[in-house]
Amino acid sequence: MEKGNKIIVDLGVKGKLLELATYPTIRKALNGKQNTPQCVRIREKALELGGMEIQPLNK
């Protein structure tokens, strides 16, 4: 999984991800700012629960 791609999820999915980490950690993982093993698990679980991965816009 690439660091830098943002994952968009519903608020209910973020609630389900709370069993893996806290909201600040989930936010950093979904924004693609960290690439720790815990963040990789969060990103994989978010995609399983219906999240969409989007490419960052180049400015």
Beta strands, then each sheet from edge to edge (+ up, - down):
strand 1: 6-8
strand 2: 52-54
sheet 1: 1+ 2-
end
